[in-house]
């Protein structure tokens, strides 16, 4: 979301100046770059709270190809070590992808098997693996998501809940109350449903926060009810100072139940 033409320190300082308190960073394999990011965080006071693992779509843990799985595991290990270096408490993981080659049951079983291999490293580094439901045709109900997390029987596996990702087939406030204490981190984005000529049913389009079909007051009430007190990371199109300041203003309204 931050301008790519700025240094990490300049980006982080800009985020702080417009009102953001924490940030989520992508996986970084280059150690010198990772250390540069750590120094930018220290210099600006913008804490890195989470790492967005990068290879889970292209190389999913549910893949039937052992090389893909090995690449995915390797990226998760790098991400966990990034998190430890930066002082982040979580790594976001899309656990599996269902497609014509991978059945739902295969995605479920394969991903759990591989994630269990990562738990010892997560525990050693004191970093939680936070699985997220994305448009991956997997974990399509809050009941299943809760069961999936619970079956690990580990405090190092929790839920990363994206308010916007579930609106195609559910209500965020319902998912929040079902997942409850399993939720360790939150993503914010907004959608509007509309009719599209030539397309049956409705399609969703990204819109600025608080301009879509999400009932943000109901979402706020649900988070308040379960006692959630962690970070809420915006996952929308970024921009320059003015655009970021406006996004920050809208987040403030959401976080106060306005």
C-alpha positions in Angstrom: 0.0 0.0 0.0 3.0 2.3 0.5 4.8 4.2 -2.3 7.5 1.9 -3.8 9.7 4.8 -4.8 10.5 5.6 -1.1 13.0 3.8 1.1 11.6 1.5 3.8 12.3 4.1 6.5 10.5 6.8 4.4 7.5 4.4 3.8 7.3 3.5 7.5 7.5 7.2 8.6 4.7 8.1 6.2 2.5 5.4 7.5 3.1 6.6 11.1 2.5 10.2 10.1 -1.0 9.5 8.7 -2.0 7.5 11.7 -1.1 3.8 11.3 0.4 2.1 14.4 1.5 -1.3 13.0 2.2 -2.8 9.7 2.2 -6.2 8.0 5.2 -7.0 5.7 5.7 -9.6 2.9 8.2 -12.5 3.1 11.8 -11.3 2.5 14.4 -13.8 1.5 17.4 -11.4 1.3 18.8 -11.0 4.8 20.2 -7.5 4.2 16.8 -6.3 3.1 15.2 -8.0 6.1 17.6 -6.2 8.4 16.9 -2.9 6.6 13.2 -3.4 7.3 13.9 -4.1 10.9 15.9 -0.9 11.2 13.1 1.1 9.5 10.7 -0.2 12.1 13.0 0.7 15.0 13.8 4.1 13.6 10.1 5.1 13.0 8.4 3.3 15.8 6.1 1.5 13.3 5.9 -2.0 14.7 5.7 -5.0 12.3 3.0 -7.2 13.8 2.7 -9.8 11.0 4.3 -11.4 8.0 2.3 -12.1 4.8 3.7 -15.4 3.5 4.1 -15.1 -0.2 4.3 -18.5 -1.8 1.1 -20.2 -0.6 -0.9 -19.5 -3.8 1.7 -20.5 -6.4 3.0 -23.4 -4.3 0.2 -24.5 -2.0 0.7 -27.0 0.8 -2.2 -28.9 -0.7 -0.4 -29.5 -4.1 0.1 -33.1 -5.3 3.6 -32.0 -6.5 6.2 -32.6 -3.8 8.4 -29.9 -5.2 5.6 -27.3 -4.8 5.0 -28.4 -1.2 8.7 -28.2 -0.4 8.9 -24.7 -1.8 5.8 -23.7 0.3 7.3 -25.1 3.4 10.6 -23.3 2.8 8.8 -20.0 2.3 6.9 -20.5 5.5 10.2 -21.2 7.4 11.6 -18.0 5.9 8.5 -16.1 6.9 8.6 -17.4 10.5 12.3 -16.3 10.7 11.4 -12.9 9.3 8.7 -12.6 11.9 11.2 -13.5 14.7 13.7 -11.0 13.4 11.1 -8.2 13.1 9.4 -8.9 16.4 6.1 -9.9 14.6 3.8 -12.3 16.4 2.2 -14.0 13.4 2.7 -15.3 9.9 -0.3 -15.3 7.6 -0.8 -18.6 5.8 -3.4 -19.5 3.1 -3.4 -23.2 4.1 -4.7 -24.8 0.9 -6.2 -24.3 -2.6 -9.0 -26.4 -4.0 -8.9 -26.7 -7.8 -9.8 -29.2 -10.5 -6.7 -31.3 -9.6 -7.1 -31.1 -5.8 -10.3 -32.3 -4.1 -11.5 -30.6 -1.0 -10.8 -33.5 1.3 -7.2 -33.7 -0.1 -6.7 -30.0 0.5 -7.9 -30.5 4.1 -5.7 -33.5 4.9 -2.6 -32.5 3.0 -2.5 -29.0 4.4 -3.0 -30.1 8.0 -0.2 -32.7 7.6 2.2 -30.1 6.3 1.3 -27.4 8.8 1.9 -29.8 11.7 5.5 -30.0 10.5 5.8 -26.3 11.0 4.5 -26.2 14.5 7.8 -27.0 16.2 9.6 -24.1 14.5 6.7 -21.8 15.2 6.9 -22.7 18.9 10.7 -22.3 19.0 10.4 -18.8 17.5 7.3 -17.9 19.4 5.4 -17.0 16.2 1.8 -18.0 15.6 0.8 -19.4 12.2 -2.4 -17.6 11.4 -4.5 -19.4 8.7 -6.7 -17.3 6.5 -9.8 -18.0 4.4 -9.3 -16.4 1.0 -11.1 -17.1 -2.3 -9.4 -20.5 -2.4 -12.6 -22.5 -2.4 -11.6 -23.8 1.1 -12.9 -23.3 4.6 -16.2 -22.0 3.3 -18.1 -21.8 6.6 -17.2 -20.5 10.0 -18.0 -23.9 11.6 -15.5 -25.6 9.4 -12.9 -22.9 9.9 -13.2 -23.3 13.7 -12.9 -27.1 13.5 -9.9 -26.9 11.2 -8.0 -24.7 13.7 -9.1 -26.7 16.7 -7.9 -30.0 15.2 -4.3 -28.9 15.5 -4.7 -28.7 19.3 -1.9 -26.1 19.3 -1.7 -22.5 20.6 0.6 -21.8 17.6 -2.2 -22.3 15.1 -4.9 -19.6 15.1 -7.2 -17.8 12.6 -6.5 -14.7 10.6 -9.9 -13.3 9.8 -10.5 -11.1 6.8 -13.8 -9.2 7.1 -14.2 -8.8 3.4 -13.3 -12.3 2.2 -16.4 -14.0 3.6 -19.1 -11.6 2.3 -19.6 -13.7 -0.9 -21.1 -16.5 1.1 -21.7 -15.2 4.7 -21.9 -12.4 7.2 -18.7 -11.3 8.8 -20.3 -10.7 12.2 -21.5 -14.3 12.2 -18.0 -15.6 11.4 -16.5 -13.4 14.1 -18.8 -14.8 16.8 -18.2 -18.4 15.7 -14.4 -18.1 15.4 -14.3 -16.0 18.6 -11.0 -16.5 20.5 -9.4 -18.3 17.6 -9.0 -15.0 15.8 -5.5 -13.6 16.4 -5.4 -11.0 13.6 -7.8 -9.1 11.3 -7.9 -7.8 7.7 -10.1 -5.0 6.6 -11.5 -4.4 3.1 -14.9 -3.6 1.7 -17.1 -4.8 -1.2 -20.2 -3.8 -3.1 -22.4 -6.3 -4.9 -23.8 -5.3 -8.2 -25.6 -6.7 -11.2 -23.4 -7.1 -14.2 -24.8 -7.4 -17.7 -24.4 -10.9 -19.2 -23.3 -12.4 -15.8 -25.9 -14.4 -13.8 -26.3 -13.4 -10.2 -24.2 -10.6 -8.7 -20.5 -9.8 -8.8 -18.5 -8.1 -6.1 -16.2 -5.1 -6.6 -13.7 -3.5 -4.3 -14.8 -0.2 -2.9 -13.4 2.2 -0.3 -13.9 1.3 3.3 -17.4 2.0 4.6 -18.8 2.4 1.0 -19.7 -1.2 0.4 -22.3 -3.7 1.6 -20.6 -4.7 4.9 -22.5 -3.7 8.0 -19.5 -2.2 9.8 -21.5 -1.4 13.0 -22.5 -5.0 13.2 -18.9 -6.1 12.6 -17.7 -3.7 15.4 -20.3 -5.1 17.8 -19.2 -8.6 17.1 -15.6 -7.9 17.7 -16.5 -6.0 20.9 -18.6 -9.0 22.0 -15.7 -11.5 21.7 -13.3 -9.1 23.3 -10.9 -8.8 20.3 -8.1 -6.4 21.0 -5.5 -7.2 18.3 -4.4 -5.3 15.2 -6.7 -4.6 12.3 -4.7 -4.4 9.0 -6.1 -2.6 6.0 -5.8 -4.6 2.8 -6.8 -2.1 0.1 -5.3 -0.1 -2.7 -2.8 2.4 -1.2 -1.3 5.5 -2.6 0.4 8.7 -1.5 0.0 10.8 1.7 -3.5 12.1 1.0 -4.9 8.6 0.0 -3.3 7.0 3.0 -4.6 9.7 5.4 -8.1 9.2 4.1 -7.9 5.4 4.6 -6.6 6.0 8.1 -9.6 8.2 8.8 -12.0 5.6 7.6 -10.3 2.9 9.7 -10.6 5.1 12.8 -14.4 5.4 12.2 -14.7 1.6 11.9 -12.6 1.0 15.1 -14.9 3.3 17.1 -18.2 1.7 15.8 -19.2 4.9 14.0 
